[in-house]
């Protein structure tokens, strides 16, 4: 075998080793805890004040928390809390990876259960922590929460048909496609639902 061939083979083995190691890391289930984002924290983030939002939350939030999309969402949630403070236990929270303590995204419900006992999940992973299993960890934690709430009967997820990452995230949790909806901001979305008592933590 020539020196060049040996060099290429060594590089290939090195790449395969790294790939196998990455796959092994990705197969390890992730765990997250949720940290409340108070009305004051939400308002600070909506205004682009990352330091203020982090101080209010008590954790170092990622810069993604003050990107344009996040600022709009957090402003909306701050207004929601101003109108209905009782929604606080339900709406978006910072998701913190355990045991390392890194803020990996935000997740929560869009609000308390409606008259039919339905809650809708929402989740976002910051770019630096995507494709590592954190979205599934968030959804799993939200489903555990929903299953323990006597007033919740159904968990809903609305996802754009081209959002392959989110579609892959909810796969395996028992969600069933129930229809489609459209609005000016999100366009056409597919609606999925799962009975709250269908999910078992474990």
N, C-alpha and C positions, 0 to 999 in steps of 0.2 A: 504494500500500500504506500503510495507516495506521501511525502510530507504534507502536501496540500490537502490530500484526501483525509489524512489523519486529523488535520486541523479542522476540516469541515465536520468530520464525525464527532470530534470532541465538542465542538460548538453545538451540534445537534443534541448530543447527550445532555449538555448543560441546559439547553432550552427545555428539553423533555423533563428534566429534573425539576426545574422551576415551575413548569406547567403543572406537573403532578402535585407539587407542594401547594400551589395556589388552589387547585381543585380540592385538595384535602382541607385547606382552610375554609373554603366556601361551603364545604359540606357540614361544617360544625355549626349547629343552630346558634343564632345570635339571641341575645337577651337585651331588652331595653326597659327602662323605667321612665315614667312621665313626670315632668316638672311643670307645675302650673305657670301659665303666663297670665298674670293679673291684668286688669283693665289698664293700669298704669304702664305695665310692660308692653302690652299690645299697642298702646297709643305711642309710646316712645319708638317702637319699631316701625310703626306706620309713618312716623315723621323722619325715619332714617337714622335714628339715634341708637346705634348698636351698643355703645357703651352703657347708655341709660337702660336699655332693655335688658342687657345682661345683668346689670346691677340689681334691677328689680326681680329678675328671675333667679338670681343667685348662682347662675352658671354662665360660662363663657360661650355665648351663642356664635354660630358661624356667620360669616359675612352674607351668606345666602339669605339670612333672615331680614336683610334690608334691601334685597334686590327689588326691582319694580313690582313683580308679581306678588312677592311676599308682603310688601308694604301695602298693596291694595287689599290682600286677604286679611292682614292683621288690623287694618283700619276698619274693615267690614265687621270683624269680630269684636273690636272695641266698641263700635256702635251698637252691636247686638247686646253686649253686656250692659251698656248704658240704658238700653231699652228694657232689658230683662236680666237683672243681676242673678236670678236663680239659674240661668244657663251656665254659670261659671264652672260647675263640676263636669260639664259635658263637652265644652268646646276645646279647640286646639291647644295642645301642650307641647313643650319641647321634649323630644325623645332623646334620652341619654343612654349610651351603650354601657352595659355592665360586663365586666367589672372595671373597665378602663376609664369610664366617666366622660367619654367624648360625646359632644352633642352631634347626633347623626341626622337630625331632621325634626319634623313636627308632625303630630297626628292627633286625632280626636274625632268627635262626632260633630255634625253641623249644628247640633242643638239638642235639647231634651227630646224624649220620645213624643211623637205626635199622638193624636187621639186614638189611632189604631195601634199604638205601641211600637212604631217604627223609628229607628234611628239610622242615620246615614254616616258611613265612615269617610274620613278624608285623611290622606297621608302624603308626606313629601320627604324624600331623602336628599340631603345636601349632596352636591356633585361629587365631593371627595370620598363619599362613603357608599356610592351606588354600586349595584351588582355584587353586594357582599352578604345579602340576606337580611338586611335591616328592615326593609319594607315588609317582608313576611313576618318578622318579629313584631312590628308595630300592629299589623292586622291581627295577628294572633292575640296580642295583649288586649286589643279593643274587643275582640270577640269574647274573650274571657270575661271582661268587664260587662258586656251586654248580657252574657249568660247568667250573671249573678244578680242582675237587676230585675225584680219581679214585674216592673212595669214595661219591660221591653219584650216584644214578641218577634220582631223581625229586624234584621240588619240589612241595610241597602248599600249598594255601591254603584255609582254612576261613572262610567269610564268611556272616553272617546274610543271609537273603533280602531284608531291608528295608534293608540297608546299601548303598545305591545308589552312594555315593562309592567304596567299596572295590571293588565289582563293576566300576565304570567304570575303576578304576585297573588292574586285572589284565587288562582287555580288550586284545587286541592282542599279548599276550605268549605266546599259544599254549596257555593253560590250557584243559582240558576238564573239564566237569562229570562227576564219577564217582559221586556219591551224596549222601546226607544223613546227618547225625549230630545227636544231641541230648544236652545235658547240663544240669544244674541251673543253672549259672551263665550260660551263653550262650544257652540255648534251642536251637531248631533252626537248624543251620547247613548250608550247601551246601558240599560238598567238591569242590575243583578240583585237578587235577594236570597237570604238564607234564614231559616227560623233560628231565633236566638238560642233555643234549647237544643239545636242540632250539633252545636260545637261542644266538644269535651276537651278541657285542658289536660295536657299530659305530655 
